[in-house]
Amino acid sequence: MADIKDSVIQAKNSAIALSAANTRTKNKALTAMADALNNSRKAITEANAKDIEAAEGMRAKGELTDAMIKRLKVNDEKIDGMIEGIKDVKKLKDPVGETISATDLDDDLTLFQIRCPIGLIGVIFESRPDVVPQIMSLCLKSGNAVVFKGGKEAANTNRVLFDILSEAAYASGIPKDVFCLMETRGDVSAILKMDGQIDLLIPRGSNEFVRYIQTNTKIPVLGHSAGICHVYVDADADEEKALYVTLDSKIQYPAVCNAVETLLVNAKVARTFLPKMVELFVKNGVEVRADADIRRILGKNDKVTAAKPSDWDTEYNDLIISMKLVNTLDEAIDFINKHGSKHTDTIVTENNKSAQRFVSLVDSSSVMVNASTRFSDGFRYGKGAEVGISTNKIHSRGPVGMEGLMIYKYVLIGNGHAVNSYTGKAGKKFKHTVSEKEFKL
């Protein structure tokens, strides 16, 4: 445990130096990191092959799910995505030192609110090796040090990616020790107790895993514990849009948190829409579970099984969909707010008033209109990459990019000013006027 604590303390100290790194140095490092990934494809895929082989054995023992193995796999396409993500982060504006607001308290006395890094970020994740370049690039650009703890199922891939990226960054002038990879079995327990060093924890994995992290640490946690997403097909939906959006939301990549798990269909369009939707699901290998009302509409259909009450609260991460009939828009909204996980929910409708009501009343971090739930993603939102998806209502919400790694500080610049001048009956009055000044010393 002493070694772990020493490494974390070193990363914490190095975070201060990284917070002062200039944009040119950070962008140079990001370019080097992207190039290093491209030049190391063989090493990455070979390491991943070892993890996949071991993971298949773990799956046979019931220790890993199919969804986790899908997330674990790294191929050339995944590497391309990693590289593109780093390049996109490089294009983003450097947020460090950005002026949020400025207020003139008096002549030559201006209060600035400026962005600054949080400090040391702890990232604990399962299965997804692509988390390493995502988080590392975003933390580097935002001036944060980061401590990683990946699952044992991805140990070889994580280590190779971490070594490739950190070496490229350090060679480009980034302070040493700002990146730290933990690998032993006791590391998670150790990290959870380091509330004096780690400023923010970002867990990424199954809902059980995230809940465990949230309930076993004093460190602030950014994340979501489940991805129970909905598509609601409204009475005024365009049928072709509804079919296309719903299918994409389920099958484009079912093993992730922004895939739809429950489809709600308004009774007014159910008789024409449902047979076509079920046919598409079955054709694409989706297991359909439906409530009694939908099964009555569909008639005898051995491809549709009865949904259980537990289905409404289940994140499948697989080619499974639960379906429920609703009579009104408000019934759909109430159902989503009761059974959803505040992650991502979509309405398909041509009625602007219905869309507005859905957007206003659905209490989720991302709400879509006539668009797939799969758009809920940091890369697709233009954030370069994401540190995670948060269903929190403080600090940051939804797909979180660099803004979720930033906090702010106040900087007051005066010219010999003293509070005594503003006290008493004869004291000066504060101006408190909004200023257009940008912070600069």
N, C-alpha and C positions, 0 to 999 in steps of 0.2 A: 504493500500500500504506500510505503514511503516514496517509491519511485513514481507512482502515479501522481501523488501530491506534488512532488518536485516538478514534474513535467507540466502540470496545470499551473503552478505558480510561475514557471518560466514563461508559459504562454500568456498569462495575465500581465506580467511585466512587459513582454514584447508588444502587447496590444497598445501600450502607450506610444511606442515608437511607430507602430503601423498607423496609428490615428493621425500622425503628422506627415505621412508619406505623401508626396505630391502626385498629381494625376498622371503626369508623364511616366513616372516610375511604375505606377499601378497598371497602366495600360500596356507598358512594355512587358510586364510580367504576364498579363493576360494573353498577349500574343504568343509569348514563349510557351505558355501552358497549352494553348490550342495546338501549336506546332508539335509539341512533345507528344500529345495524344495521337496525332496523325502519324507520327513516326514510330509509334510503339504499339501499333495495332496487334501485331503477332503476340507480343508479350501479354497484352491485355486479354485477348481471346483464349490464349493457352491457360492463363490463370483461371479464367472464368470456366473453362472446360473442366478443370479439376473441381471447382465448386459445384458445378452442375452434376457431375458424377457422384459426388458425396451427397448432394441434395436428393438425388433419386433414391439413394439408400435410406435417407431420412424420411422421405415420403412413404416408402414401403413400410416403415415402422410407425407411420401415423404422426411423425414429428413435424412434417411440413405439408402444406396444402398445395394443390396444383397452382393456385393463384400466386403463392409466394415463389414458386419455381419460375413462373412466367416473368415475374418482376426481377428475378435474379439473373436471367439470361442476358448476356451482352454479345452482340454481333456487330458487324460493320455499320449497320444502320443505326444502332444505338450509339456507337462511337461518333458517327456523323452528327447525331443529335447533341451529344456532349460538346463537340467542337463548336457547333453552331451556337449553342447556348453561351459558351464562353465569349465568343465573338460578339454576340448581342449585348452581353454585359459590358464589354469594352465600349460599345457605342453609347451606352447610357451616360447621362451627365453625372459627374462626380458630386455626390450630395454633401460631402464633408465641408463644413463652413458655409453652406448655403444660407442666405438670410430668409427666415420665415416671416419676420415682422420687424419693424423699427418704429420706435416712439420717441419723439423729442419731449423729454421731461422739462427741459428749459433750453435756453440758448447754450450751445456747446455742451449739452448733457443729453446724450442719446442712448436709449436702451435697445439693444439688439437681441432678438431671439434667433439663434443659429443652430443648424443641424450638427450633430456630432455622433460618433459611433457609440453603441451601447457598451462595448468593451470586449468581454470574452463570452463567446457563444458556445454552448454545449449541444451537440447534435447526436441523438441516439436513434438509430434506424435499423430496420429489418430489410433484408432481401434486395434492396434497390441500390446497386453500386453506383448508378448514375447520380445518386444524391451527393457523392463526393465532389465531382466537378461543379455541380450546381451550387452547393453551399460554399465551397472554397472560393469560387469566382465572385459570388455576391459578397461574401465576407471581405475578401481582399479589396474590392472596389469601394466598399463602404467603410473600410478602415477597422474592421473587427478581427480579432484573433478567434480561432475556432478549435474546439476539441471534439474529435469524432469518436463515436463508439458504434461500430457496425455489428451485425449479427454474425455468429460463427459460420452460418451457411454461406456467407460471402467473403470469408476471411482472405482468401488468396486474391480475389479481384480487388477488394478494398485496398489491400496493401500495395499492390502494383499501381493502382490509380493514384493513391496517396503519394507514393514515392516519386512517380513521374511528375506529378503536378507540383509538389512542394519543392523538388529539386529545381525545376524550371523557374519557379517564382523566386527562390533564394538567389539563383544565379543572375536574376534580373535586378537585384537590389532590394528585394523585400526583406525586412528584418528576420533574422533566424528565430526559430521556435514559435512563430505565430500560429503554425499548424501543428496539431498533435493528434496522433492516432492511438487509441486504446484498443487492446486486443484480448486481454485475459478475461476469464470468467467473472472475476470479482470487480471488474471495472465499472459496470453499471451501478452497483451498490455504492462504490466509492464516489462516482461522479454525483450521484443524487445527494450526497452529504456535503458537497463542496459549495454551499450557498455563500461562503465568504469569498470565493474566487470566481465562480461562474455566475454571470449576470442574467442569462436567459437560456432556458432549455427548449430545444425544438425536437420533439419525438416524432418519428415517421415510421408507421407500421400498422399492424392490426389494431382494431378498436380496443381489444383487451390489453394490448401492449401499451397503448397511449394512456389508457385509464390507469394502468399500474404506475406509470411515470408520474401522472398528475397527482396521485394520492400518496406518493412516497417521497416527496421532496418539498423543501421550503423555497426552492428556486422558482421564480416565475416561469410558467410553461406556456409556450405558444403552439397551438395545434388543434387538432380535432380528433375526437375519439371514435367517430363513425362517419360513414358516407352513405346515408340512406337518402337517395335522391329520387325525385318524382318528376314525371311528365303528366300534365293534366291536359286532356283533349277537350276543349270547350265546345259548347253547343254551336258556336259560330266559327269553328275551326275549318280551315281549308284541308280537305281530306288528304290530298297528296303531300302537303307540308307535314301533316300530322304523322303519316306513315313514314316519311323520310326522316323526320326529326327523331321520332321514337326509336326507329330501328338503329340509327346511328348512335343514339344515347346508350343503347344496350350492347350492340355487337362490335362497335369500333375498337374498343379495348375493355372487355368486361371485368378485368382483374384489378381495376383501379377505383379510387374513392369517388370519382365524379361520374361513374356509369350509373344509369338509372336502375333502380331496383323495384319501384312500384309505378304502375301505369294507372291513372285515374281517367275514366271515360264518362263524359256526360251522357245521360240516358237518351237525349234527343238525337244523338248521332250514332249511338251504339250499334243499332241493327245493320247499318251499312258499313260502318268503320271496323267493327270487331272481327268479322270473318276475314277481311283482307289483312288486318294486322296479325291475327293468329297465323294465317297462312305464311306470311313473311317470317314470323318468328320461327315457326317449325322448319321452314326451308333453310333457315340459317342456324339450326341446331339449338334453338333456345327452348328450354323447358318452361311451359306456361302453367301458372297456378292462378286460378280465378275464383272469385267469390260466387255464391249461389246465383245471384242475379245475372251475372255474365254467362254462367254455364247454362242457364235457362234460355238465354238469347241465342247462344251458339248451338243448342240442341245437343244431341249425342255426338261427342267428339273425344275419341280416346287419346288425343294429343293434349288434352287440357285436364289437369287434375285440380282437386279442390284445394283452395288456399286455406291455411290455418290462421288463427289469430296471431300467432307468432311471426307469420310471414310479413306482416305490416311493419315489424320492428327488426327485420333481418337485413344485414348487408351481405349479399351473396358473393360479390366479387367473382361471379361466374355467369355462365349462360343460363340464367334463371330469371324469370320475371314474374312478379305477382301483379294481378289486375283486379281493380275494384270499380263498380258502377257507382256514380254519384248523380244526384238529381239537379244540383245547383253549383254555381261557382263558389258560393260561400261554404258549401259542404266540402268541396275540394280543399279550400283554404284551411278550414278547421282541421281536416284530416292531416294535411301536410304539417301544420304547426304542432299537432299532437304526436304524430308518428315519425316525422322527419328528424334529421340530425342537424338542421340549420346549416347545411352545406350548400347544395345547389338544387334548385327546382325550376321547372319550365312550364309555361302555359303556351298552348298552340291555339291561336284565335285570330279572327279578323275584326273583332270588336275592340276598339281602342279603350272604351270604358271598362270592359272586363279586364283587359290587360293592365290598365292603370290600377284597378282595385287589387288585382293579384300582386302586382309589384309593391303596392303600399302595405298590404296586409300579411304577405308571406314573410315570416321572420327568419330569413336565411341569409347567409353571407354573400351568395350569388343568386340572382333571380333572372331567368331568361324569358324572352318573349319570342316565340317562333324560331328557336335555336336550340341545338343539342346541348345537353348538360356537359358534354365532353369539352366544351369551350372553357370551362372553369379550370384554368391552368395559367401559371405565371408566364410561360413562354407565349401562349396564345393571347394573353392580355398585354403583351408588349413589355413585360418586365425583364426580359432577357432569360430569366429562369425564376425559380421560386425556392424559398427556404421551407415552404410548407403551405398548407391551406389551414387557415384558422377560422374556427367558429366562435372565437371569443368576441366579447363586446367591448373590450378595452385594448388599447395600444394599436392593434392591427387586425383586420378581418378579411376573409376571403383568400384568394391566392396572394401570398405575401412575397413581394420582391424586396429590393433594398430598403424601401421605406420601413419595413418591419424590423430592420436591423439598425435603425437610427433612432436617436432620442434628441433632445435639444438642451442647450444651455443658454442662460442669459449673460450677456456681456454689456456692461455699462461703461461708456466712455465719456469722461468729463474733462474739465480743465481747472482742477483745484477746487471742485465743488465740495461743500460740506452740508450735512443735514441741518446743522444749526441755523443756516441761512433761511430755512423754510419753516421754522417753528416760531410759535408765539404770535401775538396780534400783529406785529410789524413784519412778520416773516414773508418771504416771497411766495407767490402762488405758482404751482406747477402748471405747465402748459398742456401736457398730455395730448399732444397732437400727433397724428399718424404721419410718419416720415417715409419718403421714397428712397432713402439712403440704403446702400448696400454695405454690409459689414466689410471693413477693410482697415487695417492698422498701418 
